[in-house]
Amino acid sequence: MTKQKSFKDRVRARMDKTSESYTTARRQLLAKSATDAAATEAEATAAAGAAPGSATVPVVDVPGVKRPYSDAVILASTGRTWDEWFAVLDRWGAVERPHTEIARWVNQEHGVDGWWAQGVTVAYEQARGLRAPGQRRGGHFEVNASKTVAVPVDRLYEAFADPALRERWLPGATFEVRTANPGKSIRANWDDGSTRLVVNFTARGDSKSQVALVHERIPDAETAAELKPWWRDRVAALKRLLET
């Protein structure tokens, strides 16, 4: 029995037990498996003396490029390993298709949640030399930062939407909101407007939430390399502010 068929059997077993739809049962199993796999990986890397989350699987297709998650995590989260995904995408002809079409196909045809569909797509494009790490297919670069904070999601959203509160952890920033979906997302122009921020908020319970930020349209790899640790520092400052 293949890994994919085994996973589908687990989904159907949960459907029989809980009366959930296939999509809901699949999502619940993926969420639990991802948590278990991440914990196992963190324990393994800690035992080896490495920082949790630092272990990655190298991509053999393009020297120097690394996959963002281990096979255990990507299998638990999407139902396939990296090699299985790359083989599926190669057969479909993804190397000749634009990013948006690939991500949509992974999401719609294979039932992978949007965030993970994007991750599979980006890793594939990097592995096939279609983009450098952090680079979009159009040539620009982007930087990602995320943080889980022990506050309700509305409070986390407010830290971006309220200029006075935002100034306390993002001082001196030129942050012009373009569109906002309260408690869900914000899109904003950054600095002179040549780059943009896409910020998504997810509730992780009544008193815990997560922010996932993408700084888009960065012109070059050098600027992206400078912004990456800077944004990590800023979301860490945001967490300290809100939790105290």
C-alpha positions as CSV (number, residue, x, y, z in Angstrom):
1,M,0.0,0.0,0.0
2,T,1.4,3.4,-0.9
3,K,1.8,6.2,1.5
4,Q,-0.8,8.3,-0.4
5,K,-3.4,5.4,-0.3
6,S,-2.7,4.8,3.4
7,F,-3.4,8.4,4.2
8,K,-6.7,8.4,2.3
9,D,-7.7,5.3,4.2
10,R,-7.1,7.2,7.5
11,V,-9.2,10.1,6.2
12,R,-12.1,7.8,5.4
13,A,-11.8,6.1,8.8
14,R,-12.1,9.4,10.5
15,M,-15.1,10.3,8.3
16,D,-16.8,7.1,9.5
17,K,-16.0,7.9,13.1
18,T,-16.8,11.6,13.2
19,S,-19.3,12.1,10.2
20,E,-17.1,14.9,8.9
21,S,-16.8,15.7,5.2
22,Y,-13.7,14.4,3.4
23,T,-12.2,17.9,3.3
24,T,-12.7,18.5,7.0
25,A,-11.4,15.1,8.0
26,R,-8.4,15.5,5.8
27,R,-7.6,18.9,7.2
28,Q,-7.8,17.7,10.8
29,L,-5.5,14.8,10.1
30,L,-3.0,16.9,8.3
31,A,-3.0,19.5,11.1
32,K,-2.3,16.7,13.7
33,S,0.3,15.0,11.6
34,A,2.1,18.3,10.9
35,T,2.3,19.0,14.7
36,D,3.5,15.5,15.5
37,A,6.1,15.6,12.7
38,A,7.4,19.0,13.6
39,A,7.7,18.0,17.3
40,T,9.6,14.8,16.3
41,E,11.9,16.8,14.0
42,A,12.6,19.3,16.8
43,E,13.4,16.5,19.2
44,A,15.8,14.9,16.7
45,T,17.7,18.1,15.9
46,A,17.9,19.0,19.6
47,A,19.4,15.6,20.4
48,A,21.9,16.1,17.6
49,G,22.9,19.5,19.1
50,A,21.2,21.6,16.4
51,A,18.7,24.4,16.9
52,P,15.1,23.2,16.6
53,G,13.8,23.8,13.0
54,S,17.3,24.1,11.5
55,A,17.3,20.7,9.8
56,T,16.5,20.9,6.1
57,V,16.7,18.5,3.3
58,P,19.0,19.6,0.5
59,V,17.7,19.8,-3.1
60,V,19.9,17.8,-5.4
61,D,18.6,19.5,-8.6
62,V,20.2,22.9,-7.9
63,P,23.3,23.1,-5.8
64,G,23.1,25.3,-2.8
65,V,19.3,25.3,-2.7
66,K,17.6,23.8,0.4
67,R,14.0,22.6,0.9
68,P,12.2,24.5,3.6
69,Y,10.8,21.4,5.4
70,S,11.9,17.8,5.9
71,D,10.2,15.0,4.1
72,A,8.4,14.0,7.3
73,V,6.8,17.4,7.7
74,I,5.8,17.9,4.0
75,L,4.4,14.3,3.9
76,A,2.3,15.0,7.1
77,S,1.1,18.3,5.8
78,T,0.4,17.5,2.1
79,G,0.3,13.7,1.8
80,R,3.4,13.5,-0.3
81,T,7.2,13.7,0.1
82,W,9.3,16.2,-1.8
83,D,10.4,13.7,-4.4
84,E,6.8,12.5,-4.9
85,W,5.7,16.1,-5.4
86,F,8.4,17.0,-7.8
87,A,7.7,13.9,-9.9
88,V,4.0,14.7,-10.0
89,L,4.7,18.3,-11.0
90,D,7.2,17.2,-13.7
91,R,4.7,14.9,-15.3
92,W,2.1,17.6,-15.3
93,G,4.6,20.0,-17.1
94,A,4.8,22.5,-14.2
95,V,8.3,23.6,-15.3
96,E,6.6,25.4,-18.3
97,R,3.7,26.9,-16.2
98,P,3.5,30.2,-14.2
99,H,3.6,30.2,-10.4
100,T,-0.1,31.0,-9.9
101,E,-1.3,28.2,-12.2
102,I,1.0,25.7,-10.4
103,A,-0.2,26.7,-6.9
104,R,-3.9,26.6,-8.0
105,W,-3.4,23.1,-9.5
106,V,-1.8,21.8,-6.3
107,N,-4.6,23.3,-4.2
108,Q,-7.6,22.4,-6.4
109,E,-6.5,19.1,-7.9
110,H,-4.7,17.6,-4.9
111,G,-6.6,19.2,-2.0
112,V,-3.6,20.9,-0.5
113,D,-4.4,24.0,1.7
114,G,-3.4,27.3,0.1
115,W,-0.4,28.0,2.3
116,W,1.1,24.6,1.8
117,A,0.3,24.7,-2.0
118,Q,2.4,27.9,-2.2
119,G,5.2,26.2,-0.3
120,V,5.3,23.2,-2.6
121,T,5.2,25.5,-5.6
122,V,8.1,27.7,-4.5
123,A,10.2,24.7,-3.5
124,Y,9.6,23.1,-6.9
125,E,10.5,26.3,-8.7
126,Q,13.7,26.7,-6.8
127,A,14.6,23.0,-7.3
128,R,14.2,23.3,-11.0
129,G,16.2,26.6,-11.2
130,L,13.1,28.7,-12.1
131,R,13.9,31.1,-9.2
132,A,16.6,31.7,-6.6
133,P,15.7,31.3,-2.9
134,G,13.5,34.2,-1.9
135,Q,13.0,35.2,-5.6
136,R,9.6,35.3,-7.4
137,R,9.3,34.2,-11.0
138,G,9.0,37.8,-12.1
139,G,12.5,38.6,-10.8
140,H,11.7,40.4,-7.6
141,F,12.5,38.9,-4.2
142,E,10.4,38.5,-1.1
143,V,11.0,38.0,2.6
144,N,8.7,36.1,5.0
145,A,8.3,36.4,8.8
146,S,5.8,34.8,11.2
147,K,5.2,34.7,14.9
148,T,2.7,33.1,17.2
149,V,1.6,35.5,20.0
150,A,-0.4,34.8,23.2
151,V,-3.1,37.4,22.4
152,P,-6.5,37.2,20.7
153,V,-6.3,37.6,16.9
154,D,-8.1,41.0,17.0
155,R,-5.4,42.4,19.3
156,L,-2.7,41.1,16.9
157,Y,-4.5,42.7,14.0
158,E,-4.7,46.0,15.9
159,A,-1.0,46.1,16.3
160,F,-0.7,46.5,12.5
161,A,-3.9,48.5,11.9
162,D,-3.5,51.1,14.7
163,P,-0.8,53.6,13.8
164,A,0.0,54.5,17.5
165,L,0.3,50.9,18.5
166,R,2.3,50.0,15.4
167,E,4.8,52.8,16.1
168,R,5.7,51.1,19.4
169,W,7.2,48.0,17.7
170,L,7.7,49.4,14.1
171,P,9.1,52.9,14.8
172,G,9.5,55.3,12.0
173,A,8.0,53.0,9.4
174,T,6.1,54.3,6.4
175,F,3.2,51.9,6.4
176,E,0.2,52.8,4.1
177,V,-2.7,50.4,4.3
178,R,-4.2,49.6,0.9
179,T,-6.8,47.0,1.9
180,A,-7.8,45.5,5.2
181,N,-10.0,42.6,6.3
182,P,-10.3,43.1,10.1
183,G,-8.9,40.2,12.0
184,K,-7.9,38.5,8.8
185,S,-5.5,40.4,6.6
186,I,-3.8,43.6,5.6
187,R,-2.1,44.7,2.4
188,A,0.0,47.8,2.6
189,N,2.5,49.9,0.7
190,W,5.9,50.0,2.4
191,D,8.3,52.9,2.5
192,D,8.1,54.7,-0.8
193,G,5.5,52.3,-2.1
194,S,7.9,50.4,-4.4
195,T,7.5,47.3,-2.2
196,R,4.5,45.9,-0.4
197,L,3.5,44.0,2.6
198,V,0.9,41.2,2.8
199,V,0.0,40.3,6.3
200,N,-2.3,37.4,7.3
201,F,-3.7,36.7,10.8
202,T,-4.9,33.3,12.1
203,A,-6.6,32.6,15.4
204,R,-5.0,29.7,17.3
205,G,-7.6,29.8,20.1
206,D,-9.3,32.4,22.2
207,S,-6.0,33.8,23.5
208,K,-3.4,32.9,20.9
209,S,-2.9,33.9,17.3
210,Q,-0.4,33.9,14.5
211,V,0.8,36.6,12.1
212,A,2.4,35.6,8.7
213,L,4.0,38.5,6.9
214,V,5.4,38.6,3.3
215,H,7.4,41.6,2.2
216,E,7.0,41.6,-1.6
217,R,8.6,43.2,-4.6
218,I,12.1,43.6,-3.1
219,P,14.4,44.6,-6.0
220,D,17.5,42.5,-5.3
221,A,18.9,39.6,-3.2
222,E,21.1,41.9,-1.1
223,T,18.2,44.0,0.1
224,A,16.2,40.8,0.8
225,A,19.1,39.4,2.8
226,E,19.2,42.6,5.0
227,L,15.4,42.7,5.5
228,K,15.1,39.0,6.5
229,P,16.7,39.3,9.9
230,W,15.3,42.8,10.4
231,W,11.7,41.5,10.0
232,R,12.4,38.6,12.3
233,D,13.6,41.1,14.9
234,R,10.6,43.3,14.5
235,V,8.0,40.5,14.9
236,A,9.9,39.3,18.0
237,A,9.6,42.9,19.3
238,L,5.9,42.8,18.4
239,K,5.5,39.6,20.5
240,R,7.3,41.1,23.5
241,L,5.1,44.2,23.3
242,L,1.8,42.4,23.2
243,E,2.6,39.7,25.7
244,T,3.8,42.2,28.3
